[in-house]
Amino acid sequence: MTDTRTVLVVGGGTAGNGLTVLLRKAGIGVDLVEARADWNVHGSGITTQGNALRVLREIGVWEEVEKHGFGFDALGITAPDGTVLHVDAHHRTGGGDLPAVVGMQRADLQRILIDAVRRSGARVRLGTTVQQLEQDAAGVDVTFSDGTSGRYDLVVAADGLHSATRAMIGMSERPEPVGMGIWRVCAPRPARVERTDLAYGGPCYIAGYCPTGPDSLYAYLVEPQRDRASLVPDAYAEEMRRLAEPYGGAWDEIRASITDPKKVNYTVFTRHLVEGSWHRGRVVLVGDTAHSCPPTLAQGAAMSLEDALVLAELLAGRDDWDDELLTAYYERRIPRVRLVVDGAVQICRWQLEGVRDADVPGLIGRTMTMLTELP
């Protein structure tokens, strides 16, 4: 197919990479710029639920994801000592032919998407940022940090939570902390760990783990938010071991493996949702640039991938890339994304407020039932 229109994708994370491949499949020319020279190949683990897997299949990488990840269909609830209290079947939000969940290393997913971008024929520039945007009715003139410039029919801001592109077009929304912080680590997988287990209670709000491959998992502890300036990176492993000490079961083996502070990550939960529209002229937002939420529903990557799928579908299916099209994209996405963001934050609030009779299972069930529908 001949590239007759061009899109600049700003940001090479999950949303930006996925969108790039989907646009190239539709014969649309794409330039992708990513601020990090290493293309951001790092991170701990990621839980990809069925509706995310459905989009990854459309992108054409499902087989690689399946090969590198660990699929499962159940969720366990345990006491802090490791006693299993309840096991529930996960909703297969991507349909019956996909697992309910695939856990994997975030770096593996990023490498898989990077390879797909490379194969797509998109033009990629790393270590490059957007310095200036100038729009008119027909397109966007862009000046880059390396001194070059280009003109595009559309610019897609996929540069994440703290998007510089979002600020350039006058959107003032910023991620706001919700009051919780999370410690994450990649660790060897005990043989008995074949699903996500969550323990509520003990010194943390949540102690959980997710298998990410034949020999690996990622584990996490959720606690009240701390001032990161008070945390000493060299002591991260020691601090996570201390927090994990009251937890039993598989945590005995996981805790013993937490020895390298460089493998431990601490971050805070945030929430934001751009309301009204996700575009200004011919610049439009996708993924974490438009919304973020705590991982209490494990839907962050899924919502980003669904954004990419819907936007690519609309751009490929219409001749006029106008305000009507970009408004339709927002209106199609906002009810679904708002439900996820609000639900994820509600779970946090219940925990922060110590609500003992909170209907967390009911909220999760209603949300996942809705997510089985196509975006």
N, C-alpha and C positions, 0 to 999 in steps of 0.2 A: 504494500500500500504506500502511496505517496504522502509524505508529511506536508500537509497544506497549512496546518496551524501548529503553533508552538506554545508550550506551557513551561514556565519556570517553576520547579518545585524547590522550595527553600527548606532544607532539612532532610537528612538521610536516616531517620529513625524508622520505626515500624510503619507509621502512616505514610511518610514520604516515599519510602521504598516501595511499599505495596501499591500506592497510587501510580508511581512511575511505571511499574510493570503493566498495570491494567490499562493505562493510557497508551503505552506502546503497543499492546495487543490490539488496540483500536486504531492503530495507524497514526496516532498523534505524536508529533515531535516533542521530545522532553529534554530539557536541560535540568540537571539536579546539582545543587550546590550544597555542600555540607561544611560546617565551620571546623569540625575536627579533622585533622589530617589522617587520623587512624580510623575514620569512619565509625567511631563510637562502638567498637567491638569489645564490650566489657559488660559487667553487671553480674548479678547473682542468678536467681532462677526466675521462671515465669510460668504462671498457670494459664494455659490457653484452653478456654472452654469451647464447646462445640460450635457456637456461632462464630467464634474466631477461626476455628478450623475450616468452617464452610467457606470463609473468604480466602483463606490460604489455599484451599483447593482451586478456587477461581483464579488465583494468581498463578497457580501451576506448581506449587512447592509442597503440596500435601505429602507426597511420598517421602521427600527428604525430611520433613518434620516428623513423620511417623517413625522413620528410621533412627533419628537422633533423640527422640523423646521417649516418654514412658506414659502409655495410655492406661486409663482406669475409669471405672464407672461408679465408684462409691465414695462416700464421705463418712469418716468416723468421728464421733465425739467421745472424748476420754476425760476421765478425772485427772487432776494433776499428777497422781502417782502412776498413770498409764493405764489404769483399768478402763476397758472399753465400755462405755455406757450405752451407745447407740450407733448403729450403722445404717445409713440411708442411701438409697440409690440416687445418684446424680441425674438431673435432667439432661437428656441428650438434645441440647439446644441447637445443634447443627443437623439434626435428623438421625434416623436410626442406623444409617450406614457409616457414621463417624463415632468415635469414642465420646463419652461425655466430657472428658478432660484429657489433655496431654500436658504433662509437666516436662519442662526442658530447661537447659541452660540458656539464659538470655543471649549470651554471646553466640551460641549455636544458631538460634533463630536469626540473629542479625547477619551472620555469615551466609545463611541460606538465602535471605532476602537480597543481600549484596550480590551474590552470584547471579540471582535472577535479574537484577538491574543490569549487571554487566552483559548478560546474554541478550537483554532486550534491545540493545543498541542505543540506549539513552546516553547522552553526553554528560559525563560526571566530572565535577571539579571539587576536590577536597581542600580543606584549609582555606575556604573561600566564603565570604559573607557578603550580604547585600548592604551597600552603603547609602543608596538613594533610590527612591521610586518616584517617577513622574508619569501620571496617567492622563490619557485623553479618552475620547469615546471609543476609539478603535483598538487601544492596546496600552501597554505599560513599557516605558523606557527604564532600564535598570542599570545602575552603576555598581560595579563590584569592587571588593577590597583590593584586588590585584590590578586595578586601574582600567580594566576592560569594561565594556558595556554591551547591552543587547536589548532588543525589543521583542516583546512577547504578547500573544493574544490574551494570556491569563497568567497570573502569578498565584501560586498556592503556598500559603504559609504553613509549613509543617515543622517549624523550628521549636516546638515544645513549650513547656510550662512558662518559661520566661522569655517568650518570643519577642525578639527585637522587631520583627516584621509587623506583628500585631500593634506594637506601639507606634510604628511609623505611619500606620493608617488611622491613628487617632482613637483606637480602642483602649479604654482605661482599665479594663478588668485585669485583675492580678490574682494568682493563687493565694488563698488565705489558709493558715493552719487551722486544724480542727481540734487540736489539743492532745494528739497522740504521736508517739514516735515509734519507729520499728527498727529492730536489729535483724540483719539478715546475714546468712553465711551459707556457702556451698560446702558440702561435707560428703563423705562416703555414705552410701545407702546401706543401712542394716538390711539383711535379707528379708526380715519380716515386714518391712515397710513397702506396701504395694498400693497405697492410696494416700490421700491427704487425711491426717488426723488433726483435730483441733482440741486443745484443752482450754477451758475457760476457768478462771480462778487461779489461786496462787498469787505470786507477786506481780504477775503480768495480766493484762486483760485477755490476751490470747497467746498460747504457745502452740505453734503448728509446724508442720513440715509437709513437703510435697516431693515425691520421687521425680527425678529428672532424667533418668537413664538407667541402664543395667547396674551401674555401680555408683550412682550419684543421687543426691537430693539437695534441696535447699531448705533450711530451717529458719524460723523467724519467731521473734518475741516482740509483742506489742505492749507498750507501757505508756505512762503519761509523758507528754512531750518534755524534753529537756532543752536547755540552752546549749547549742552545739559548741559554743565557745568554751564551755566548761568541760568538754570531753577531750581526752588525750588520745589521739589516734593509735599510739603505740600500746595503749592499754585496752583497745577494743576487744580483743580476744578474751582477756581476763575478765572484763566486765560482762561480756555475754555469757561466759561460763558461770559467773556468779549469779546472774539472773536465772539461768537454766538449772541451777542446783536443786531446787525443790521439785523438779519434774522428773518422773520416772518413765518406765517402759523404754521405748526406743531412744528417749532422750539420754539415757545413760551412755549409750555408744556415741550419739551425736556430740554430747558435751565433751567427751574425752578427745574428740577430733578437732575441737576448736582451739587451735594453738597459734595460728598465724594471724596477727592483727590486720594484715593487708587483705585478707580474705573476708573480713567482717565489714559490713556496711551499716551505717546508721543514717536514717532520714526521717523527716516528719511527714505526717499525712496532711494533704491540702485538699481544698475544694475550690473550684471556680467553674462558672458556666456563663459564656457570653450569650446574652439575651438580645432579642430584637432582630438581629441578622448576623450571619457569619461572613459578611463581605462588605467591602467598601469599593465601589466601582468594579474594577477587574482584578481585585486582590481578595482571595477567599481563604478561610481558615479550615484546617482539618485536624483531627486528633487532639493531642494534649494542648495544642495552641488554642483550641476552642473550648475545651472542658477538661477537668481533672476531678478525681474523687479518690477517697481512700480505697485500698484493695480489699475491703471487706466483702465485696461481691465478686472479686477476681475478674472484673470486666473492663479494666482500663485498656488493654491491648485490643480487646474485641470491639469496643466502641470506636477506637481509632481505625481499625481495619474496615469496619462497616462504613465509616465516613468515606474512606477511600473508594470502596465499592460503589456506593451510591453516587458520589460525585463523578467517578469515571463513567458510570452508566449514563448519567444525564449528559455529560459532555460528548460522549460518543453518539448519543441518540438524537441530538438536536443541532441544527445548523446555526442558530443564533445563540451565541454565548453572552446573553444579556442579563439584565437585572432580574427578569422574570425567572430565568433558569436558576440563578444563584439563590433567589428567594425560595424557589421550589425545593432546592437542596436543603436549605435550613428548615423549612416547614416539614419536610419528610423526616429529618433527623431529630429535631428538638424534643418531641414528646418521648421518644425512646431513650434518648440520652438523659433527659431530665429525670425520668423515672429511676435510672441507674444511679445517677449522681445523688439524688435525694435519698434513695434507699441505702446507699453505702454510708452516707453521712448519718442517717438515722440510726444505723447499727452502732456507730461510734458514740452518738449521743446517749443511747441507752446504756452503754457500758460506762461512759464517763459519769453518768448520773446514778449508776448503781440500780437501774430498774430491773428487778428480779423476775417480773412476770412478762417481760418484753417478748413479743411474738416474732422472734428472729426467724424461726423455721417458716412461719407463714409468709413473712416478707420475702424471704429468699424464694419460696415456692411460687408466689405470685409473679415475682420478677422473672424467674427462669421460664415460667409458662409463657409469658409475653415474648421472651427472647427466642422461643422456638419459631415464631413467625418470621418471615423474611423481612429484612430491614427496608 
